[in-house]
Amino acid sequence: MRVLLIHDYYQQRGGEDEVFEAERDLLTEHGHAVTVRSMHNDAIGAVAGVGLAAAAIWNRSAYRDVERIVRKTRADVVHVHNTFPMTSPAVLAGARAAGARVVQTLHNYRLLCPAATFFRDGRVCEDCSGRPIPWPSVQHACYRTHRSATAVVGTMLTVHRLLGTYRRHVDRFIAPTFFSRTKFVAAGLPPERVAVKPHFLRRDPGAGSGHGGYALYVGRLSAEKGVPTLVRAWSRAGAPPLKIVGDGPLSPAVRALAGRSDSVAWLGSRSRAEVDALLAEAALLVAPSEGYETFGLSVIEALAHGTPVVATDHGALAEAVEPGRTGRLVPAGDDASLLQTVAELLANPADLTAMRPEARNAFERRYTAEANHERLMEIYREALGAPARPAA
C-alpha cells in the first residue's frame, strides 16, 4: 500500500513517539511505500501565541501540504498519529480532499479531555467527556495548569465537534485497548469505525532471567502514573528493593525517597538498552497508574522479557495483566495493597518463576510485530472499503 504517516513529535519523548516510529518501520519492512510528514513540538517556541492558537485549531498550511503530498504520492491511506498542537485536525480534511482514506490512532484521550489524561487533582476525571464544550477544563486550567492554553485546546475540540471533522473525515479509528474504545464510543465516536489494535515492540528482546531480586518502575514520574502512591508505599519501613527509571514533575519526591530509603534507587532516564537490561533482571514490574492508561507500553516490554507485572485494576493495565498468570492487580491508589502484593511476590520466588513463561506467552500471542502488521492491514483494508463520504 501507499501510506502517508502524520505525527507531531512531543517536546519530551514518550510512548506515542515510539509507537509511531515502530509502525513506520513495520510498514517499510513489509514493502509498503511509506511517506512521512512529521513536525517537532520544539518549534512551538518560534510561533507567537495567537499564531500558535490559530494553528492548533486549523492549520491551513498543513491542510494544503497534506493535500499536495497525497496527490503527489497517490497515497491510499493517510494514517494520523498526533496532530497536537502544530499540525491540527485540518490535515484530516486535507487528506480526504485529495482522495485518500484516513485512519487515526487514538493514543490518548485528547478528543475527549483537553488534558488528554482523564485525570485531575489526583483522581480520575471525566467531566468534559461527551460535552459539546469542555468548559470544566478551562475552569480548572487542566492543560499545563493554564486557563488560556486550556481554552485554546477546548476551542479546538469544540470547533471540530461542530464541524464534524472526526465523523466526516476519519474512516477508521484505532484504539489500543478495548477499555479505551469504550470511552471513545461512549463519548460519541461511531462504534463501527473504532477498531482495536494493541501496540507492539519493534524487536523482540527475548526472555530475561528475573534473578535481580528487585521490583522495577519504568515511566514518567507524574501523578497520573501513580507515583505518589509508589512514594507512599516505599516510605514504609521494611519495603523491598525497588529501582525507579524515569523523569518528570515528581522527580523531586522520588529523589527525596531514594535519599532516605536504602530500599529505593532512582536511576533517572536511561537508554533503551539499559532499560531492557533492567527489565530482564527485574523480579517484577510495578505499574501503579491511577489515571486511565490508553495502553501501557512498559507493561508489554516487561511481558516480552517474561517479567510479571503488578498493576492497578482499572483502565488498560487491567486488560493487559492476567491475575495469577502474568502478574497481580491491586486497587488504584492503595499504597498498602501495592506494597504488600510486591513484598509477597518477592518473598515467593517460585510464584514468580511460574509466571515468567506465562508472561512471555502473552507477549508472543498479542504483541509481536507480525501479529500487529496483520491487524494493521485489516484496518487499512476496512478503511479502503468504507462507504465514501463527501470530502467537503
N, C-alpha and C positions, 0 to 999 in steps of 0.2 A: 504493500500500500504506500501511497504518498501521504506523509503525515507532517503537519506543521505543529510544533510544540511551542507553547507560550508560557513564560514564567518570569515573575519578578523575584529576584533573589532577596532574601532578608538581610538586614544590616548585621544581625547576629545569626550566623549559620545555624540551621536546625534541621529537624527531620524532614520537613517539606522539601528543602533543597536537595537532600539526599535521595528522596523518593523520585523527584523529578529527574535527577541525573541517572538513577538506576533504570528508570523506564526509557529514557533517551538511549542509553547504551543497549538495553534489551532489544529495542526496536531496530537499532543499527545492526546488531549482531545477527538478527534474523533476516537481514536483507531488505528491510523496508527503506524507502527513500525518505530520510528524515531531514527536515529543515527546522532550525531553532530560532525563535525570536525571544531573546531574554534581555532583561534590564536588571540593574542592581540598585537596591534602595539606598545605597550610599549617595546616589545622585540627588536625593531629596534636598540636601543642604544647598544645592545650587539653584533650587527653584523657590521663588518668592512665595509667601504664604497664600495669597489669593490665587496665584497661578497653580500652586500645588493642589489647593482645594478644588479648583475647576477641573484639573486633570484627573483627580481621583473620582470625580463624578462622571465626566465624559471627556475622554482624551481624543480629540478629533484627529490629531496627528497619528495616534496609534491605530485608530479606525482605518484611516487611509493606508497606513503602512501594511496592516494585515490584509486588507483588500488587495493591495498590489502584490504581496507575496503569494497569496493564494492563486491569483490569476497567473503569475509567472511560473510557479511550481506545479500548478494544476493539482493542488492538494486535495485528496479525497476527504481527509478528516483533519480538523483543527482540534487539537487536544490542549485544553487550557488548564493550567495548574493554579498559579497565583497571579492575580491582576492588581493587587492592592499594594501601594496606592498609586503607582506611577502609570500603569497601563490602562486601568479602568475596564469596566464591563463593556465599554464601547467596542472592544475587539470581537465580542461575540456577534454583534450585529455586522461588523465588517466582514467577518468570515462568512456569514450567511449571505450577505450581499454579493460576495464573489462566487457563491455556489457550492461552498464546502459544507459538509455536515460537521456538527460541533459536539464535542464531548468535554465535560468539565469534571475534574476531580474535586470532591468536597473535602479538602484537607483539614479544615477547621469549621467552626460554626459562624463564620463572619456573615453569611447570608441571613442569619437569624439573630445575631448578637454583635453589636459594634466592637466589643472587646474580643470576640471570636472564641471565648473560653467557657461561656455559661458559668462564670464564677465571679463573685463579688463579695467583699468583706468577709472572706474566709468561709464562704459557703456556696453551694450551687445556686445559681440564679437564672431563671428562665423568664424574667419579667417582660422582656422585649420579643420573645418568640411568638410569631403569629400576629403581632401588632402591625398595622399599616405604617405607623410612625413610631419608631422606637424611642419615645420620649423619656422613659425611665433612665436610659443610659446617659442621656445628657444631664439629667438631674443629678446623677451620681458620678458624673465625669469618669465613665468606665474605661474609655480609651486613653491610656497613658495618663490617667488622673487629670485630664484637661478637658474642660467643658467645650471649648471652641473646637478642639480637634475631634472630640466625640460628636459634636454637631455636624462636622463635615462627613464623618462616616455614616451617621444617621441620615443625613440628606442623601448621600449616595444610595443607601438602601431604599429610602422612600421613593426617590426618583425612578429607580429601576423596577420597583414594585408597581408603580403607577404605569410605567411604560410596558410592563410585562416582559422585560428583557430576557429573563431566565426561562419563562414559559414559551416565549416566541422563538428564541434563537438557540436553545440548547436541546439537542436531540437525545442525549443520554448523560445523566449524572453518574459519577462513580462515588459511592460511599465505601470507605474501607472496612466497615463492620455493619452487621445488622442493627446494632444498637444505634449508631449514628443515622442509619437510614430511617429508623422510626422517628427520630427527631425532625428530620427534614420533611418527611411525608406528613407528619402531624402539623407542621407549620405551613403546608400548602403546596409543596412540590408534587407534581403528578407521579403517583406511585409506579406507574408503568414505565416511567423514564429513569427511575433511580435504581441502578444496578449495584450489586455488592461485589467488590474485588479487594481482597486484602493487599497490603504492601508486601514486599519481599526483600531478600538480600541479593545484591549483585553477585556475590560469590559465597560459596558455602565454606565456612571456616573449619568445619569438621568438629567432631565431639572433643570436649576437653576432659580433664581428669577430675576436676572438682575437689582436689586434695588440699586446697589452700586453707580451709578451716575458717573462712570469713564470709560474712554477708556483704553484698555489694549493692550500692545505689549508683545508677548512671542516669544523668539527666539534668535539666535546667533546675537551678536552685531557686524555686519560686513557690508561692503559697498554694497555687492550684495543683502543683505536683506533690503536695503532701509533705513538704519539707518541714513545716512547723511540727507536724506530728512526729516525724522522724527525730527531730531535735528533742522533743519532749520525751520520747521513748528512750533514747540513748543517754538522756541526762540522769536516768535512774542508776542506782548502784548495781554493780554486777552485770551490766549489759555485755552481751557477747561481742566479738570483734566485728567491726563494720568499716568498710572502705567506701568513701564517697568521691565520685568523679563528677565534675560539672562546675558550672559557674552561674551567676545570676544575681538578682536583687537580694537574696537571702544569704549570700556568701559570708557576710559578717557574722551572722548567727551560727553558721556551720564552722567558721574559723574559731569562734569562741568555744563551741562544743568540743572541737578537736583539741583545743588548748587545755581544757580542764578534764578531759577524759582519756585515759590510757587505752580505752577500747576503740576509739574513733580516729581514723586517719583521713584527712581531707587531702585529696590529690590534685584538686583543681581540674582544669581542662587537660585532656590527654589525646594523643594521636589515635587514629583508628587501630593501628597495630597494638598499641598499649592497652586500649580498651578490650580488644579481642583477647589478649593475654590474661587480663584480669578476669574477664568473663569465663575463660576456660578453666581457671584455677578456683574460682569462687564456689563455695558450697551451695549458695543460692543467691538469687537477685531479689532485692526489695523494691517494689513498685507501689508506693503508698498514695498515689494520686487521689485528690479529693474532688477535683473537677472532672467533668465528663471528657475523658480522652476520646479522640476520634479513632485512635489506633493504639499507639504504644510501641514504637519501633524497638526500644531497648528490650522489650519482652521477647520478641521473636529472635533478636540477637542472642539472648540467653538460651532460648529453646534450641537454636542451631548448635550451640555448644553442649547441649544436653543438661543445661543448668536449670534446676527447678526455680519457680518464681513464687514469692509471697506477694500478693497484690490485693487491692481493695475490691470489694464485692459489688461495685457498680460500674456502669459505663463499659467501654470497650475492653478493659482489662479483665473483667469478669467473663467476657466472651472468649478471651484468649487462653485462660488458665482453667484446666480441668482439675477441680479439687480432689486431692488424694492421689492423682495420677501424675500431673505435671507441676504441682505446687499446692498452695493453700490460698484461700481467700479470707480476708478479715474485714470487719466493718470500717468504712471510711472515717478517718479522724479519731479512731480508737487507739491511742498510743500504747495502752496496757496490753490490749489484744495483739497488736503488731509485735511488740517486744516478746511477749510470751510465746507466740507462734514461732518466731525466728529462733528463740532460745531452745524450744522443744525440738525443732528440726535439727539444729546443730548438735544437740545432745544425743540424737539418734541417727548417726550416720548411715545405718542400714536402710532407714526410710528414704533418705536422700539418694542412696545408691540405687534403690529400686525405682525411683522416679526418673533417674537420668535417661535410660533408654526410652521411656515414655515421652519425655520432653523432646528428645531427638526425633522420635517418630512423628510427633505433632508438627514439627518443623518440616519434615520431609513430605508429609501429606498436604500441607496447606500453604507453605511459604517459600517454595523454591522458585527459581527464575522460570523454569519450563512451565510449571503449572500456571504461573502468572501470565506468561505470554499467551497461552491458550485462552485464558479467561479474557484478557485484553482484546484479543482478536474477535471473540464472541461479541463483546460490547461494541467494537467498531463496526462489525457486520450488522448488528442491530441498529446502530445509528444510520448506516448507509441504507438500510431497508425501511427506515421510519417514514411515515407519510410526510410528503413535502408540505412546508408551511411558508407563507409569504415572507420574504426577507425584509420587507419594509414595514 
